[in-house]
Every structure is written in C-alpha cells, then in structure tokens.
Amino acid sequence: MEIMVLGCGAAAGVPMVSRGWGSCNPSNFKNRRLRSSVYILDKEKDVGILIDSGPDLREQLLSSKIRKIDGVLYTHLHADHTDGVNELREINRLTNESIPIYGDKVTIESIYNRFGYAFKEIDLKKEPLYHVILKANIIKEYKFFSVKGVEIKPFLQNHGFMNTLGFRIGDFGYSTDVVSLDSKAKEVLKDIKVWIVGCLSLKMHPTHACLEQVIEWSKEIKAEKIYLTHMSIGMDYDYLCNILPNNICPAYDGLKIEI
C-alpha cells in the first residue's frame, strides 16, 4: 500500500491569504500546505482511494499525477474537505464511469444539496457540457465497508461542535478534524503501522487537536509512525522535527509512505 499526502494544511492552507506564513519559514517548501487530503493506492488490488476532495483538488491531482479514483471517502461536510467535488469530473472523463463516494448521512446530504447535478445521469450525446457524476453511499461508524475489495472501517471522532469520521484501512489510519477520541475509536486504531492525524497548532483549540494531545494519544495507540496533518501557520516544519519524538513527524504535501 502506498499513501500519498496531497495536502496537510488547515482550512485556510499555508500561507494564509489574511495572515501570510505566520511562524512557518517560507523558504522551506515543506511549509507550503494545500488543504488536507490523502490518496491510498492498494497495489495488490490496483485500487485507488481518495480521502476528502477539498478546494485544491485540481492542483493535487495534477501534481501527484493521479488518474484513477475508485472511491472517495469523506471525513465530514466542511468546505475545506468537500468543495473540490466538481474537480472529480476529470476522473469521470478518464473512466467514463460514476465515482462512488462514501460518508455519513449528514455529509452525503450536504454534498447532494450543494452539488445535486452530480448525482443525475446524463446523456453525453445530448449534453455537451460534461459534469461530475457521483454515486452516493451512506456509511455508519464502526461498520465495515469495501471499495473494490479493499476493506475499510470508519470510526467516530469528536470535532468539538460536531462529529467526523476517521478511517482504518489495513495497517493505515487517518484522523483529521478531531479534538477528542473515545476508547472505542482508539481501539480501532490500536497497533497500526502508520497513522496520519490532524494537529492544528501548539496550543489547545476547541475543535482541533494540539501537539500535546497527539503525543498523549500516541502512547495509547502505539502506531509505528505518526504523521501530523491539517497544520496551521503556527506549525513550522523544521521546528516540529526538532522537538517531536522519533515516531512522530510533520507530513508535507507530496509525501509518499509505503506500508
């Protein structure tokens, strides 16, 4: 399995339009962060899975040369994780097939309300303007589902004022937009090899985990390697590398991880 980090930035990315680079050194390319998303390629089954389709998706697909998406998993409905839906139409154009998407009921309904046209069948002979074509699948926390034979277990996460979904795929776990994890979620993640987890800042935040929380979680979950994602302008790459334990490091856009 190969995991590609397409983006590891918070909702506004790094640099921010309003506040620039903050504490991040602009001369280090690893500090330039698009909105958070990952792509998982199961090489044995030849299955490609995208997690979240944020507003930077076009650039992410181009830079990573991704031309195959067998399913899209959604963590939650927020714009920085869903607003790139329309960019998926280029994958439709390549495969001439609808793309299955997976999310909880609230998220799927939100995407349908904003991108309703994406769920309507089209006759390409009659409609010259090709739009994205999606097939909705509602999933429930802790209930296994599969994408072309790749088994996935979603688990519940607390995002302060709402819930999000995390995902375990084999020995890989993904958790973004999370401020607390209960014992059931931690059990799903126990002893994985690689965990990518959201870590917004060095300080406590009402809706996102901070560095201290992630370090505490790491002692319980015991992943072999932990990568930080959804990082703000307060999270300089080199600074983090210097202070973090050996098993934890910041991700960066374009990072590839083999399991």
C-alpha positions in Angstrom: 0.0 0.0 0.0 1.2 3.5 -0.8 -0.2 6.6 0.8 0.3 10.0 -0.8 -0.3 13.1 1.2 -1.9 15.5 -1.2 -2.3 18.3 1.3 -1.7 18.7 5.0 -2.8 22.3 5.6 -5.6 23.6 7.8 -8.8 25.2 6.4 -7.0 28.3 5.0 -3.9 26.5 3.9 -0.3 27.8 4.4 0.4 30.6 3.7 -3.0 32.2 4.6 -4.4 34.9 2.4 -5.1 37.1 5.5 -2.1 36.3 7.8 0.7 35.0 5.5 3.2 32.5 6.7 2.9 33.0 10.4 5.7 31.1 12.2 6.4 28.9 9.1 9.6 29.6 7.2 8.6 30.4 3.6 12.0 29.2 2.2 11.1 25.6 3.2 8.8 24.1 0.5 7.5 21.7 3.1 5.7 24.6 4.9 3.6 25.3 1.8 0.4 23.4 2.5 -2.7 22.8 0.5 -5.9 21.7 2.2 -5.8 18.2 3.8 -6.3 15.2 1.7 -4.7 11.8 1.1 -4.7 9.2 -1.7 -4.3 5.5 -0.9 -3.2 3.1 -3.6 -3.6 -0.7 -2.9 -1.0 -2.0 -5.4 -2.1 -5.6 -5.0 -5.7 -4.9 -5.8 -5.0 -2.0 -8.1 -7.5 0.2 -6.2 -7.1 3.9 -5.7 -9.0 5.7 -2.8 -9.2 9.4 -2.1 -10.0 10.8 1.3 -11.7 14.2 1.0 -11.9 16.5 -2.0 -11.0 20.0 -0.9 -10.9 23.2 -3.0 -7.2 22.4 -4.0 -8.1 19.1 -5.6 -7.3 20.0 -9.2 -3.8 21.1 -8.3 -3.3 18.0 -6.1 -4.4 15.6 -8.8 -2.1 17.2 -11.4 1.0 17.4 -9.1 0.5 13.8 -8.0 -0.4 12.5 -11.5 -3.5 10.7 -10.1 -5.7 9.4 -12.9 -7.5 6.6 -11.0 -10.0 7.0 -8.2 -12.2 4.0 -7.3 -13.9 5.7 -4.4 -13.9 8.9 -2.3 -14.2 8.7 1.5 -15.4 11.8 3.3 -14.5 12.7 6.8 -17.2 15.3 7.2 -19.1 18.1 5.4 -16.9 21.2 5.9 -15.9 23.2 2.8 -12.2 22.6 3.1 -12.9 18.8 2.7 -15.7 18.8 0.1 -15.6 21.9 -2.1 -13.5 20.3 -4.8 -16.2 17.8 -5.8 -16.6 19.3 -9.3 -12.9 18.6 -10.0 -13.7 14.9 -9.9 -15.3 15.2 -13.3 -11.9 14.9 -15.0 -11.7 11.4 -13.4 -15.1 10.7 -14.8 -13.9 11.8 -18.2 -11.0 9.3 -18.0 -13.0 6.3 -16.9 -16.5 7.2 -18.3 -18.0 5.8 -15.1 -19.6 7.3 -12.0 -17.4 7.6 -8.9 -18.7 6.1 -5.6 -18.5 8.4 -2.7 -18.8 7.3 1.0 -19.8 9.4 4.0 -22.2 9.6 6.9 -25.8 10.7 6.2 -25.2 14.3 7.1 -22.2 14.6 4.9 -23.8 12.9 1.9 -26.9 15.0 2.2 -24.8 18.2 2.4 -22.9 17.3 -0.8 -26.1 16.4 -2.5 -27.7 19.7 -1.6 -24.7 21.7 -2.9 -23.8 19.5 -5.9 -27.2 18.0 -6.8 -26.4 17.9 -10.5 -23.5 15.5 -9.8 -26.0 12.7 -8.9 -28.1 13.0 -12.1 -27.4 10.7 -15.1 -26.5 12.5 -18.3 -26.7 11.6 -22.0 -23.4 12.8 -23.4 -24.9 12.9 -26.9 -27.4 15.5 -25.8 -25.4 17.3 -23.2 -22.1 18.7 -24.5 -21.1 20.1 -21.0 -19.7 17.1 -19.1 -20.3 17.3 -15.4 -19.1 15.3 -12.5 -21.0 12.0 -11.9 -21.1 10.6 -8.4 -22.8 7.6 -6.7 -23.7 8.2 -3.1 -23.1 5.6 -0.4 -24.1 6.2 3.3 -21.8 4.5 5.8 -22.1 4.1 9.5 -19.3 4.4 12.1 -17.7 1.0 13.1 -19.4 -0.8 10.2 -17.0 -2.3 7.7 -17.5 -1.5 4.0 -15.3 -2.1 1.0 -14.2 -0.3 -2.1 -13.4 -2.9 -4.8 -12.3 -5.4 -2.2 -10.4 -3.0 0.0 -11.9 -3.2 3.5 -12.4 0.0 5.4 -13.5 0.6 9.0 -14.9 4.1 9.8 -14.9 5.3 13.4 -16.4 8.2 15.2 -14.4 11.3 16.2 -15.3 14.4 18.1 -14.7 17.7 16.3 -15.9 20.0 19.1 -19.3 21.0 17.7 -19.9 18.0 15.5 -18.6 14.5 14.7 -16.3 13.4 12.0 -15.3 10.0 10.7 -11.8 8.6 10.8 -10.8 5.5 8.7 -8.7 2.4 9.2 -7.5 0.7 6.0 -5.3 -2.3 6.8 -2.4 -1.0 8.9 -3.1 2.6 8.0 -5.2 5.0 10.0 -6.4 8.5 9.1 -7.9 11.1 11.5 -8.3 14.7 10.7 -10.5 17.4 12.3 -10.6 15.7 15.6 -10.3 17.2 19.1 -11.0 14.0 21.2 -11.1 10.3 20.7 -13.1 7.9 22.9 -11.9 4.4 23.9 -13.8 2.8 21.0 -12.1 4.9 18.4 -8.7 4.3 20.0 -9.3 0.6 20.0 -9.9 0.6 16.2 -6.5 2.4 15.8 -4.6 0.2 18.2 -1.2 -1.0 16.9 -1.4 0.3 13.4 1.8 0.9 11.4 1.0 4.4 10.1 -1.4 7.0 11.5 -1.9 10.4 9.9 -3.6 12.6 12.4 -4.8 16.2 12.5 -2.8 18.6 14.7 -3.7 22.2 14.1 -1.4 24.0 16.5 0.9 24.0 19.5 -1.9 25.4 21.7 -5.2 24.0 22.8 -8.1 24.6 20.4 -11.9 23.9 20.8 -12.3 21.8 17.6 -8.8 20.5 16.7 -6.1 18.5 18.5 -3.0 20.3 19.6 0.5 18.8 19.7 0.3 17.8 23.4 -2.9 15.8 22.7 -1.4 13.9 19.8 1.6 13.0 21.8 -0.6 11.6 24.5 -2.7 9.6 22.0 0.5 8.2 20.5 1.3 6.5 23.8 -2.1 4.6 23.8 -2.3 3.8 20.1 1.3 2.8 19.7 1.5 3.3 15.9 4.9 2.7 14.4 4.9 6.0 12.7 2.7 9.1 13.1 2.4 12.0 10.7 0.8 15.3 11.5 -1.7 16.9 9.1 -4.2 19.8 9.0 -1.4 22.1 10.3 -1.8 25.8 10.7 0.7 28.7 10.1 1.9 28.2 13.7 3.4 24.8 12.8 6.9 25.3 11.2 8.2 22.0 9.7 11.8 22.3 11.0 10.8 23.4 14.4 8.5 20.4 14.8 11.1 18.0 13.5 13.4 19.2 16.3 11.0 18.8 19.2 9.0 15.8 18.3 9.6 12.2 19.5 11.3 9.9 16.9 8.0 8.2 16.0 6.1 11.4 15.2 6.9 13.9 12.4 5.1 16.5 10.4 3.7 15.5 7.0 4.3 17.6 3.9 2.5 17.9 0.6 3.8 15.3 -1.8 5.0 12.9 1.0 4.8 9.2 0.0 4.5 6.5 2.6 4.9 2.8 1.9 3.3 0.1 4.1 
